[in-house]
């Protein structure tokens, strides 16, 4: 199921119970964790997914990312895609 939001598509997967949203990395933490500010203003603790870690993709504060947030714990999420500095 997909819904258009501005110029970004937000997906909701019923089987995995995840929200996928766009966010901005505000601060880098140890062990591949980041503070990410979502489009709606919420701040979540994001961790790097295994595919990004395996391919050694670098992320810095100021980068836009796609993040999966669980419906059950909306304070943590998994970073699944790096968009970059500009949209």
LUMDO-255361 format. One line per 5 residues: number of its first residue (from 1); their letters; for each residue x, y, z of N, C-alpha, C, O, CB. Coordinates in Angstrom, 2 decimals, m for minus. Glycine has a CB too. Example, Ala and Ser with C-alpha at 12.3 -4.5 7.8 and 13.67 -1.06 7.14 Angstrom:
LUMDO-255361
1) as) 13.19 m5.69 7.80 12.30 m4.50 7.80 13.20 m3.30 7.80 14.24 m3.32 8.46 11.31 m4.47 9.05 | 12.85 m2.25 7.08 13.67 m1.06 7.14 12.90 0.03 7.87 13.41 1.14 8.04 14.08 m0.60 5.72 .
end
This chain:
LUMDO-255361
1) xxxxx) 0.85 m1.17 0.00 0.00 0.00 0.00 0.89 1.23 0.00 1.81 1.32 0.82 m0.96 0.00 1.22 | 0.66 2.18 m0.90 1.51 3.35 m0.99 0.66 4.61 m1.02 m0.43 4.63 m1.59 2.41 3.28 m2.24 | 1.18 5.65 m0.41 0.51 6.94 m0.42 1.55 8.00 m0.74 2.66 7.95 m0.21 m0.20 7.24 0.93 | 1.21 8.95 m1.60 2.16 9.99 m1.98 2.15 11.10 m0.94 1.10 11.59 m0.55 1.82 10.56 m3.37 | 3.33 11.48 m0.49 3.49 12.58 0.46 4.57 13.49 m0.10 5.75 13.15 m0.09 3.87 12.06 1.90 .
6) xxxxx) 4.18 14.66 m0.59 5.07 15.61 m1.23 5.74 14.92 m2.42 5.05 14.45 m3.33 6.15 16.17 m0.22 | 7.08 14.84 m2.43 7.76 14.18 m3.53 8.34 12.84 m3.10 9.19 12.29 m3.79 8.86 15.08 m4.09 | 7.90 12.31 m1.97 8.42 11.07 m1.45 7.28 10.09 m1.23 6.20 10.49 m0.80 9.20 11.30 m0.14 | 7.49 8.83 m1.52 6.46 7.83 m1.35 6.67 7.13 m0.01 7.77 6.65 0.28 6.47 6.79 m2.53 | 5.63 7.09 0.81 5.69 6.42 2.11 4.97 5.09 1.99 3.80 5.05 1.60 5.07 7.31 3.24 .
11) xxxxx) 5.65 4.01 2.32 5.09 2.68 2.23 4.72 2.17 3.61 5.37 2.50 4.60 6.06 1.72 1.54 | 3.68 1.39 3.67 3.31 0.71 4.90 3.11 m0.75 4.55 2.25 m1.10 3.74 2.02 1.32 5.55 | 3.91 m1.60 5.16 3.86 m3.03 4.89 3.04 m3.70 5.99 3.45 m3.70 7.15 5.28 m3.63 4.81 | 1.89 m4.27 5.64 1.02 m4.88 6.64 1.63 m6.10 7.29 1.39 m6.35 8.48 m0.30 m5.25 6.01 | 2.41 m6.87 6.55 2.96 m8.09 7.12 4.07 m7.81 8.11 4.23 m8.56 9.08 3.46 m9.00 6.02 .
16) xxxxx) 4.85 m6.76 7.90 5.97 m6.47 8.79 5.63 m5.39 9.83 6.40 m5.20 10.77 7.17 m6.03 7.99 | 4.51 m4.70 9.68 4.08 m3.68 10.63 5.13 m2.58 10.79 5.52 m2.25 11.91 3.79 m4.32 12.00 | 5.58 m2.01 9.67 6.60 m0.95 9.70 6.09 0.27 8.93 5.37 0.15 7.95 7.93 m1.46 9.10 | 6.50 1.45 9.41 6.31 2.69 8.67 7.64 3.05 8.05 8.67 2.96 8.72 5.76 3.83 9.59 | 7.65 3.47 6.80 8.87 3.90 6.13 8.74 5.38 5.86 7.80 5.82 5.20 9.13 3.10 4.80 .
21) xxxxx) 9.69 6.17 6.38 9.62 7.62 6.24 10.99 8.18 5.92 12.00 7.48 6.03 9.06 8.26 7.53 | 11.03 9.44 5.54 12.27 10.14 5.23 12.68 10.97 6.44 11.83 11.54 7.12 12.11 11.03 3.97 | 13.98 11.03 6.72 14.46 11.81 7.85 15.83 12.39 7.58 16.48 12.07 6.59 14.50 10.96 9.09 | 16.25 13.26 8.49 17.55 13.94 8.40 18.41 13.51 9.57 17.97 13.58 10.72 17.37 15.50 8.38 | 19.63 13.06 9.30 20.55 12.68 10.38 21.03 13.95 11.06 21.59 14.83 10.41 21.76 11.84 9.84 .
26) xxxxx) 20.81 14.04 12.37 21.22 15.23 13.11 22.49 15.01 13.91 23.26 15.95 14.12 20.10 15.68 14.03 | 22.72 13.77 14.38 23.90 13.50 15.20 24.35 12.06 15.00 23.53 11.16 14.87 23.61 13.78 16.69 | 25.65 11.86 14.98 26.22 10.53 14.83 26.63 10.00 16.20 27.23 10.72 17.00 27.44 10.56 13.87 | 26.31 8.74 16.47 26.64 8.08 17.72 27.52 6.87 17.43 27.64 6.48 16.27 25.35 7.66 18.49 | 28.14 6.27 18.46 28.97 5.08 18.21 28.16 3.89 17.71 26.94 3.84 17.86 29.71 4.70 19.47 .
31) xxxxx) 28.85 2.93 17.11 28.30 1.64 16.66 27.22 1.78 15.60 26.25 1.01 15.62 27.75 0.90 17.83 | 27.35 2.72 14.70 26.41 2.83 13.59 25.02 3.29 14.00 24.04 2.88 13.39 26.30 1.53 12.89 | 24.93 4.13 15.02 23.64 4.65 15.45 23.62 6.16 15.23 24.65 6.83 15.32 23.37 4.30 16.95 | 22.42 6.69 14.95 22.27 8.09 14.61 20.97 8.62 15.21 20.00 7.88 15.35 22.29 8.30 13.08 | 20.96 9.91 15.55 19.70 10.59 15.85 19.16 11.09 14.53 19.86 11.78 13.80 19.89 11.76 16.90 .
36) xxxxx) 17.90 10.75 14.22 17.28 11.11 12.95 16.01 11.89 13.23 15.15 11.44 13.98 16.99 9.84 12.09 | 15.89 13.07 12.60 14.67 13.88 12.71 13.80 13.60 11.50 14.20 13.86 10.36 15.00 15.41 12.83 | 12.60 13.06 11.75 11.68 12.72 10.66 11.00 13.97 10.12 11.10 15.05 10.70 10.63 11.70 11.15 | 10.30 13.81 8.99 9.60 14.94 8.36 8.53 15.54 9.26 8.25 16.73 9.18 8.97 14.50 7.05 | 7.92 14.71 10.12 6.86 15.22 10.99 7.40 15.86 12.26 6.61 16.30 13.10 5.91 14.11 11.34 .
41) xxxxx) 8.73 15.92 12.43 9.33 16.58 13.58 9.76 15.63 14.69 10.48 16.06 15.60 8.39 17.56 14.13 | 9.36 14.37 14.64 9.76 13.40 15.66 11.25 13.08 15.51 11.79 13.08 14.40 8.92 12.10 15.55 | 11.90 12.82 16.65 13.31 12.42 16.64 13.38 10.97 17.09 12.86 10.61 18.14 14.18 13.35 17.58 | 14.03 10.13 16.27 14.14 8.71 16.57 15.61 8.31 16.57 16.45 8.97 15.94 13.34 7.86 15.55 | 15.92 7.24 17.28 17.25 6.67 17.29 17.33 5.65 16.17 16.66 4.62 16.23 17.60 6.03 18.68 .
46) xxxxx) 18.14 5.92 15.16 18.23 5.04 14.00 19.52 4.23 14.02 20.58 4.75 14.38 18.14 5.84 12.71 | 19.41 2.97 13.63 20.60 2.13 13.52 20.72 1.66 12.07 19.73 1.57 11.35 20.54 0.92 14.50 | 21.94 1.37 11.66 22.23 1.04 10.27 21.83 m0.40 10.00 22.12 m1.30 10.80 23.73 1.26 9.95 | 21.16 m0.62 8.86 20.77 m1.98 8.49 22.00 m2.78 8.05 23.06 m2.21 7.77 19.72 m1.95 7.36 | 21.85 m4.08 8.00 22.96 m4.96 7.66 23.49 m4.77 6.26 24.69 m4.88 6.03 22.56 m6.37 7.84 .
51) xxxxx) 22.60 m4.48 5.30 23.03 m4.29 3.91 23.90 m3.05 3.77 24.90 m3.06 3.06 21.81 m4.17 2.99 | 23.53 m1.97 4.47 24.33 m0.74 4.42 25.66 m0.97 5.11 26.70 m0.51 4.63 23.57 0.44 5.08 | 25.64 m1.67 6.23 26.88 m1.97 6.96 27.80 m2.86 6.12 29.01 m2.64 6.09 26.56 m2.65 8.31 | 27.24 m3.87 5.44 28.03 m4.80 4.64 28.68 m4.10 3.44 29.80 m4.44 3.07 27.15 m5.95 4.17 | 27.97 m3.14 2.84 28.50 m2.44 1.68 29.30 m1.19 2.05 29.70 m0.43 1.16 27.38 m2.05 0.76 .
56) xxxxx) 29.54 m0.96 3.33 30.37 0.15 3.84 29.90 1.50 3.32 30.72 2.31 2.89 31.83 m0.06 3.47 | 28.61 1.75 3.36 28.08 3.04 2.94 28.22 4.01 4.10 27.74 3.75 5.20 26.59 2.92 2.48 | 28.88 5.13 3.85 29.15 6.12 4.90 27.97 7.07 5.02 27.38 7.48 4.02 30.44 6.91 4.60 | 27.64 7.42 6.26 26.59 8.39 6.54 27.11 9.44 7.49 27.82 9.12 8.45 25.33 7.71 7.11 | 26.76 10.69 7.24 27.20 11.81 8.05 26.01 12.65 8.47 24.96 12.60 7.83 28.23 12.67 7.28 .
61) xxxxx) 26.15 13.42 9.55 25.07 14.36 9.89 24.80 15.31 8.73 25.73 15.85 8.12 25.43 15.16 11.17 | 23.53 15.52 8.44 23.13 16.33 7.30 22.63 15.52 6.14 22.05 16.07 5.21 24.27 17.18 6.86 | 22.84 14.20 6.15 22.36 13.33 5.08 20.89 13.00 5.31 20.44 12.86 6.45 23.20 12.03 5.01 | 20.15 12.87 4.22 18.77 12.42 4.29 18.75 10.91 4.11 19.49 10.37 3.28 17.89 13.13 3.21 | 17.92 10.23 4.88 17.86 8.78 4.84 16.41 8.31 4.82 15.50 9.04 5.19 18.60 8.17 6.05 .
66) xxxxx) 16.22 7.07 4.37 14.93 6.41 4.45 15.01 5.48 5.65 15.96 4.69 5.76 14.57 5.63 3.13 | 14.04 5.55 6.55 14.10 4.82 7.81 12.80 4.07 8.04 11.72 4.59 7.78 14.39 5.77 8.98 | 12.91 2.83 8.51 11.75 2.01 8.88 11.54 2.14 10.38 12.45 1.86 11.16 11.95 0.51 8.46 | 10.35 2.55 10.78 10.02 2.72 12.19 8.95 1.69 12.55 7.95 1.56 11.85 9.53 4.17 12.50 | 9.16 0.98 13.64 8.20 m0.01 14.09 6.96 0.65 14.66 7.05 1.73 15.26 8.83 m0.94 15.13 .
71) xxxxx) 5.82 0.03 14.48 4.58 0.57 15.06 4.58 0.42 16.57 3.88 1.16 17.26 3.36 m0.13 14.47 | 5.34 m0.54 17.09 5.30 m0.83 18.52 6.28 0.01 19.33 6.01 0.29 20.49 5.60 m2.28 18.74 | 7.40 0.42 18.74 8.36 1.29 19.41 8.73 2.40 18.43 9.63 2.24 17.61 9.63 0.49 19.88 | 8.05 3.52 18.53 8.25 4.60 17.57 9.44 5.48 17.91 9.61 6.54 17.31 7.00 5.45 17.50 | 10.28 5.08 18.86 11.47 5.86 19.21 12.73 5.30 18.57 13.78 5.92 18.63 11.65 5.90 20.72 .
76) xxxxx) 12.63 4.13 17.94 13.78 3.50 17.28 13.41 3.11 15.86 12.25 2.81 15.57 14.27 2.27 18.08 | 14.40 3.11 14.98 14.15 2.73 13.60 15.40 2.22 12.93 16.52 2.42 13.42 13.58 3.91 12.82 | 15.21 1.54 11.79 16.32 0.99 11.03 16.52 1.80 9.76 15.58 1.97 8.99 16.08 m0.50 10.68 | 17.73 2.31 9.55 18.05 3.08 8.36 18.29 2.10 7.22 19.19 1.26 7.29 19.31 4.00 8.59 | 17.47 2.21 6.16 17.55 1.23 5.07 18.08 1.83 3.76 18.42 1.08 2.85 16.19 0.64 4.82 .
81) xxxxx) 18.17 3.17 3.66 18.62 3.77 2.40 19.18 5.16 2.69 18.59 5.92 3.46 17.46 3.84 1.37 | 20.30 5.49 2.07 20.89 6.83 2.18 20.54 7.62 0.95 20.91 7.23 m0.16 22.43 6.75 2.38 | 19.83 8.74 1.12 19.43 9.58 0.00 20.54 10.56 m0.35 20.78 10.80 m1.53 18.14 10.33 0.33 | 21.22 11.12 0.63 22.31 12.06 0.40 21.99 13.42 0.98 21.03 13.58 1.73 22.61 12.18 m1.08 | 22.80 14.41 0.63 22.65 15.76 1.17 21.48 16.49 0.55 20.74 17.17 1.26 23.92 16.55 0.96 .
86) xx) 21.31 16.37 m0.76 20.22 17.11 m1.42 19.13 16.15 m1.84 19.37 14.98 m2.13 20.75 17.89 m2.65 | 17.93 16.69 m1.86 16.77 15.88 m2.22 16.71 15.83 m3.70 15.82 15.21 m4.27 15.46 16.43 m1.64 .
end
